[in-house]
């Protein structure tokens, strides 16, 4: 059975810059379309010069930039 994370996503977004100033309805709508991905340590999120198709927010863990 799939777990519904919309409420958790909305709470996370509400406390995350630049979304913290949005109203409850806007945050709730964003929370409904957020897709959570879990990546293995060391996984590449995106590469330089790659066309941006998504916005990535890191909820947990560290990130490392390699140029």
N, C-alpha and C positions, 0 to 999 in steps of 0.2 A: 504494500500500500504506500502511495506517495505521501510525503509529509508536506503540509502547506506552510511555507515560510513567509508568506506575505506580511503578516503582522510583525515578525522579527525584522524583516527587510525595511519596513516603514519606520520602525523605531531606530534602526541603525542609520537610515538616511536622515531622519530628523535631527540627529546629533552630529552629522557630518557636514563640514564646510564643502561646498557652497549651498547645500540643501537646508541647513538649519534655519534659515529665514523664511522658508516656505510655509504656507498654511497647511492645516491638517488634511484637507481634501487633496491638495497637490501631492503631499508626501504619500498619502494612501494610494493614489493613482500610480505614482512611481514605484511604490512597493509591490504593486500588482504585476508590473512588467519586468522587474529585476530578475535576472537569471544568475543564480549562485553557482560558481564553479570552484571545485577544490582541485588544487594542483599539487603534484609531488614537489618536494624540495629540489630546487635547481631547475625547475621547468621554466621555459621561456614564455613570457606572457605576450610580448610582441617584439618585433625587430625594427631597427632603424630603417627609415625610408619605406616602411610598410604603410599602406593606406589605412587610415584610422576608420574603423567601422563601429567601434564600441568605446564606451567609457569604462575604465577599470577602477574599482575601489578595492583597496586591500583591507579586509576586515581584521585579519590575523596574520601574524608572521612578519618576515622581513623581505625587503626587496633589494636587489643589487643592480645597479646600472653598469653596463659594459659598453664602452664606445669602441 
